[in-house]
Amino acid sequence: MRTRYRRKWTAPLAMLACGALMLSGCAEFDNTAAGQKFTPVNPPSPEVPPQIGPGGEAGDSGPGRGNGPNQAPTPVPPPQGCKDFDKAVIATCLDTVAAVAAIPGDGTAPSALAGERKSGRILLAAAEKDPADWATVPVDGSSDGGLTSLALSPGFAEDQLVFAYITTPTDNRVVRLAKGQAPKPVLTGIPKGATGNRGAIGTDAKGALLVATGDAGNPGLAADPASLAGKVLRIDTSGKPAPGNPTAGSAVFSTGVHSPGGICRDQAGSRVWLTDRLADKDVLYRLRGGQPLTTPAWSWTDKPGVAGCADFVGATGYLSITTSIAGNLQNLPVTPDGAVTGKPNVVMDGKVGKPPKTFGRLSAMSMVNPQIALAGTVNKDGGSPVSSDDRVVIITPSASSGGGGKD
């Protein structure tokens, strides 16, 4: 058993303060409410939890720890082996955590299933506990595929089932599994290519699965109605087209996906989002059944590698997006009706003059509740890993005053 740092969990977790540095976006976005200043209702205070970066440059903002008005925060020690002294870290020494499925709760002891992309291993990650093996899915992780997404069954509390998006030697597919059991195929035959094998799974408010599939390295497949590649598919838990789809008998919910990062929604299901990576930019789409993905809600021409997302709009006024290349968290100001109102606030990037917390490359993100999410890191996949990587970390962005810039 790995030695890990034990710590007392305190709820609610202090919020991460949104930085003032703005990332350049593009002018192509849904401007339904653009130009209107959006003020979150009852925004939480911008408290900052104990922080750490790969070099231990961040500090603890708690009382008596050097956080006076003219004092720098006291540095938190860097990781020591698999010990990580950052209170936001709940699991360490994993390998390329590309898939996370948070287990709903009150946030006092957050937990999730964490999937390793290359090995197909799924572990139960929980605060104050060592990661525990849950299941292993045979995968082909030789390219950008492997185990790239996890989603709890809509009836997880009763059936304890989990859905995974995986790459096999012959295809990409959705499988269903329970703890310690072999996976069972749900949807097979999704085209596989040298690239474009990532997929993302989410659920909607009606109990259907939303499955975003990559284009297998062939952008033309995204518009081909006869192909399962490059689509958002809406299926039931047995893999059949879900009732109420745009075309009866068809699983296709939307077309035009290329290399999906994550799917997320608000609790009510009125807003559903997809992150995607195109050849010339990264984008965020708001999903609407039957409408092709042509006009992003926001786009990034610098291609930070958009990955997971979490809809904190109801609590904070922000949609949060992790990036697996830039290695930061991007908070987009969004109104309750789903309109992006300005540029993203970029935090967790280690920049001077802001809370310098950084966990490096972030990947999948999944919400525990409307104010807390969990994310995985993928620093062992082209990043600069520290001794405790890869990790599962807690994300609780603050919606302090001073939202995104006008565009």
N, C-alpha and C positions, 0 to 999 in steps of 0.2 A: 504493500500500500504506500502510495506517495505521501510524504510528509507535507502537510499544508498548514497555512496559517489560520488558526481559529480566531474568530472574532464575534463579538456581540453585534447582532443586527438591530438597528434602530429604525423605526418607521414613524412618519414617512421619511424617505431618503431626501436629503437636501437637494435642491434643484441646481442643475448646471446653468450658469449664467450665459446668456447669449452674447456673443462678442459683437463689437462694432464693425469689424472688418467685413466688407461686402464682397461676395464673389460675383464676377461678371457673368450675367446671364445673357440670354438673347431676347430679342424683341418679339419673338414668336410665341405668344402665350395667350391663354384664355383671359381676356381683359373685361369680363362681364362687370366686375366691380373695380376695375383698375382706376386709380386716381382717388379712390375713397380711402381715407385713413381708417384703419380697422383697429379698434382698441379691445383687447380680450376682456371678457367679463370676469371679474374677480381673479386677475392673474396672480399666480403664486409669487412669493417674494423671491428675488434672485439670489438665493443662498447657494453657496458652492460647497460641495462635499469634499472630504479629504481627497487630494489629487496626487497623481504620480505620472511621470512620463518615463520613457525608456532610460533616461539618464538620471532619474530621481530629482528632476528640477522643480517639481511642483510641491505644494505644501498643504498642510492641514489648517483649515480655517476655523477650527473649534476654539473655544475659550482657552486662554492661557497658553496658546501654541504660537505666539508671535504674530498675531493677526491684528495688531493695533493699527491706528490710522497711519502711522509713519513706519510701520515695520513690515518687512517682507514675510510671507508665509514660511513656516518652518518646513524644510524639505522632508518628505516622506522617504524612507530608505528604498532603494531600488530592489527589485525581486532578488531573492536568494534561492537559486534552484527553482523548485516548484512553489516555494512560498511567495505570495504576492501580498504586499502590505496595503494595497489600495482596497478600501472597503467596498468599492463598486465591483470588484472581481469576485465571482462566485465559483469559477472552475478554472483550473490551470493545466498546463502541460498536455494539451490536446493537439491534434494535428489538422490544421486547415478547416476551421469550423465554418463551413459554407451553408449550413442549414440549422435553423433554430425554430423550435415550436414551444412557445411559453405555455406553461400550465396555469390557467386562470387562478387568481387568488387575491388576497388583500394586500399583498406586497410586503408583508412582515418577514417572510422567508421565501423570496422568489425562486422559482425552479423552472426548468425547461428541459426538453429533449434536444440534445446537440448532436448534429451529424457531421462526421468527418468526410470531406469530399472524396479523397483518394482511397481511403480504406473501406468506406461504407459502414463504419462503426457508429452506432448510436448510443449515447450515454445520457443518463439522468444527471443533470447538473443542478445542484441545490445549494443555497447559502448555508455555510457552516458544515458542509458535508463533503467528503471526497466524491469525485465523479464515479458513478456506478454503471457498469455495462448493462444495457437494456436490450439491444439486439444488434445484429450485423447483417447488412444487405450486400450480397455480391455485386460489385460494380466494376466498370471499366473507367478508371480515372486517368487514363493516359493522355487525354487532351484537356479540353475545358469542361468536360462532363464529369460524371461520377455520381455522387449523392449531392444534389444541388438544392433540394428543398424538402421541408417537412411541414405537415399540417395535421393538427389533431382532427379526428373525426368530429363532425357536428354533434354527435352523441357520445363524445369521449367519456363523459362522467359515468355513462352506463356501459358502453362497449369497450372502452380502453383501447380503441383502434387508432392507428396512425397511418397517414398516407405519405408516401415518399416519391419524389421525382428522381429517377436514376438513369444512368447510361449503362447499357449492357454491351457485349461484343457485337451485337447485331442491330440494336435500336435504342431509342429513348422510350421510357415508359413510366406509367404510374403504377405503384404497387401498394398493397395494403398489408399491414402486419400488426401483431400484438407482441407484447414483451416476450423475448426469448423464442419467438416462433419464426419460421421461414416466411418470406414475403409471398403474397399471392398476387398475381397480375390483375390489374383493374383495367388499364388501357395500354395496349401495346402497339407497335408498328409506327411510332413517331419517328420520322427520318433522323438518321444519325449521319454526321459529317466529320471532317477533320477539325472543324470548329463549329460554333453555333449550337452546342448541345445543352447549354444551361436551360433549366426550366424553373418555374416558380408555381407554387400551389397556395391557394387561399380558399376561403369559404365565403359565401354570401349570406344574407340575412334569412334566406329561405332554405338553408340546409344543403345547398348544392356546392360542388367543388368548382373552383375557377382554376384552370390550368393554363399557364402561359408557356408556350413551347418556342424553342429557338428555331432559326431558319436553316439549320444544318449547313451553314456557310454558303447558302444559295439564296440571296435576297428575293429572287423571283418566286420562291415557294411561299413567301409571306402573303402574296396576293392570289395564290392558286387555290381556288375553293375545293379542289380535289385532294389537297395535301393537308395533313395534320400539322405540318411544320409552320412556324411563324404565325401562330394563332393564339387567341385566348379561347379555350374550350370550356364549356359549362356542362358538367356531367353530374349524374347522381353517384352515390357511393359504390354502385356496382359497375360504373363505367359507361352507362348508357346516357344518351342525350337527356338533359334535365327538362322537365316540363316547364313551359313558358319561355323557351329559347326563341330567338328572333325568327328562325326557320324551324318549323315543327319537324322532328326526326333528325335534325342536324345538331351536332355538338358545338358547332362554331358559334361563338358569342361575338367575337370581333377578329378582324384581320390586320396584318401589318406589323407583327412583332418580329424582332431580329435577334436580340440577345438579352432576354429578360433578367432583371435583377431581383425584383420582389413585387408581391401583391399585398396590399393592405386596405383596410376599410375602417370606417368609424363603427361604433357599436351598433347603431341602428341600420347600417348598411346603405345609408343614403349617399355616401361618398365611397367609391372604390377606385384605387389608384394602382398604376403599374409603372415601374421604372424599366427603362430599356436603353440599350447602347446601340447606336447607329454608327455607320462608318465615319460620319463627319461630326457627330455630336452625341451627347447623352441627353435623354429626355425623360420627362414625367408625363404620363397620360392620365386623364380621368376616364375610366371605363364607362361606356354606355352601350348597352346591347344593340347589336346590329349596325353600329357605326364603325367604319374603318379608322384605324389609328393614323391620322394624317396631321392633325394640329395639336402639338403638345401644350399642356398647361404651363410647362416651363422647359427650357433646354439649356444645356451647358456646352458651349463650344470648346472649352478647355478639357472636356472629357475626363472628369475625375473618377470615373468608374462607379456610377450610381448602382447601389445594391439594394439593401432592405429599406423598408419605410414603415413609419408608425404614424397614425392619424391621432395626434394630440389636440386637434383643433377645438374640440369641446372644452378641454381643460385649460389650454394655453393659447390657442389661436395659431398654432404652428403644425405643419406637417413636417416630420423629421425624416431625413434620408441619410443613410450611411454611404460612405464611398470606400471602395476597396483598392483604389490606386492613389488618390490624394490622401487618404487616411484621415478623414474628418467627418463631422456631422453637420449637415446643412439643414437649417430650419427655415422653411418657406412660410411666410405669413399667408394664411388662407381664411376666408370668411366662412361662416357656417353653411352657406349655399355652394361652397366649393370653388370660389374665385380666388386666384392668386393675386395678391395686391402689391407685391414688391419683390425685391431681390432677396435671396436667402441670407440669413445670418449664419456665418461659418464659425463653429466652435470645435473644441477638441482637436485642434490642429497644432497645438504646441507653440503658437506664435506669441512673441513678447507683447506685453501690454494687455493681455487677456488671460483668463484662466488657462494655464498652459497644459492642462491635462491632454494627453494623447495616448491612445492605445494602439496607434499605428493603423494598419489596414483593417477596416471594418467591413463586415459582409452582411449576412442575413440578420433581420431584426423582427421581433415578434412581441406583441403587447401582452403583459401580464394583466393589466387593467388600464383604464383610460389615462392613467398618469405615470405608469411605469412600463418599460419595455426591456427586453434582453437582446443583446447582439453578440455575434461571434466575431472573432478576429481571424484573419488569414495571412498573418505575417510570415508564416512558413511557405507561402506561395508567392515568392518574389519580393517580400518585404524585408524588414530588418528585425528579426525576432529577438526578444529578450529571453531570459532563461525560463520564464513562466509561460511563454507562448506555446500553443495558441490558447486563447482564453474565452470565457463567456463573461460578459460584463453588463452592468445595469445602466440603462439610459433613461434619464429623467430630465429632459430639457426644460428650462425656465422660459416663461413668456413675459419677461420683464418689460417695462416700457422701453420704447425705442425699437420698434419692429423693423421689418425689412424696408429698404429704401424704395422710393417711388421710381417707377420706370416710365 
